[in-house]
Amino acid sequence: MSKPHLSGLTEAEAAGIQIFEKPAPGSWTEALGLDTGAMSFEDSFDPEFYEDEKEAVFRRNWLNLGRIEQLPRRGTFFTKELEFLGVSILVVRDLEDRIRAFHNVCSHRGNKLMWDRDPSKESRGNCRQIACKYHGWRYRLDGEIDYVHNAPEFFDLDPARLKLPPIHLELWAGFIWINLEQEPRQSLREFLTPTVAKLETYPFEKMTRVYTFQSEINANWKLFMDAFQELYHVPYVHGKVTNAALEQTGVDKVPQMIPFFGTYGKHRLMTSGGANANQAVRARRPIDALFQANFIGTDYTPDVGPLGDGVNPAGIENWGVDSWQFYPNFVIITWKSNYWYTYHYWPTGPTSHRFEWTVAFAEPTNTRERLAQEHALVMMREGILQDANTLEATQMGIMSRARNDYYLCDQEVALRHLHTVIQDDVAAYRAEKGR
């Protein structure tokens, strides 16, 4: 019986690729105080766990809904449908220029207030008042009742009780966050922790050429988060974008490119090396040279000014990219080539979710830059499709219950942290409920 190939990094070293040392305890997993034993993935398909996860994780933590650029002027609004929680959220910039969030429900008979042709779909637009399509009740943009049709026909109407139910909303770095608890356990800034909050100095607002993609995926939301929290899969899932000349042993073809993992409260950071190191293990295709872009972005780097003191908190040399994993379901990825993108993973069931991907470039200044952005998007989209292609197979495998112990390597420390924190939150919730 042949032994698993556990080759070292000699070929990578010979190619001049930057090799990063492990932390003092010998592994990132041990350095972050996480268990190194086998893991169960029952939290990614068990219906009972899913019901508790909705309450323990999504109703008790701050959730990102988007950015202030979605509300460019007073009177603009958008809705967010969190079907898995039974919640429709209305986010609006009121006439006093304040951004507010409300439950998207009329105080009269409970009709959904803001929607277009299909009430199950999200909507956006402009308004000076919020008007119910059913009986004509109207609300000001601060949520106060403004008009009740045939008001004398009602009994003991109290305007204070008719205002739209508010939802806690806070802004950070131009991102819009809500908390569904009656009273949040932490402010948003406390939730983010000081290190993560420093990312607010990044010039997000200077990269406003935005592209958004969305997909329904038949896999638990955590499984797709897992796919983007490690590079161990790269040589086999993304073989077409790596260098075929290198031996396909995994560690030889794509070495450990993550020099730093960090955990900050419930959040995680994964920092990787710069483009120069990465190019040593990637093929440069003629079409990439033509458009001057590839699946890690454009060849040119626009001038957006200082990147702030939030990026690269570990201070590694040849920094290339930070992947900030915000608990529970939001990711911001900032690149050295001065663009950023986000992932959102919204559950739709125990074994399904809606994936949203938003990419933000600096505004192109000429046709060449615009074409480079478009080509980078196509290549990045292909990479994401390759990742998504494995998810249903993973879901089927773990649901078979053929085994309940799965063995993770040190490069998979971030996904181990995610599952640990979620399981801890659900356990605390169950204990609180006496279960």
PyMOL commands that set and color helices and strands:
alter all, ss='L'
color gray80, all
select helices_A, chain A and resi 10-14+28-31+42-44+47-58+68-70+83-85+151-153+159-162+188-201+204-206+221-227+234-237+239-241+275-279+286-291+367-388+391-399+410-432
alter helices_A, ss='H'
color red, helices_A
select strands_A, chain A and resi 63-67+76-82+87-93+99-103+124-126+130-131+138-139+145-147+168-172+175-179+209-217+260-264+267-273+293-294+297-298+319-326+330-335+340-349+352-361
alter strands_A, ss='S'
color yellow, strands_A
deselect
rebuild
show_as cartoon
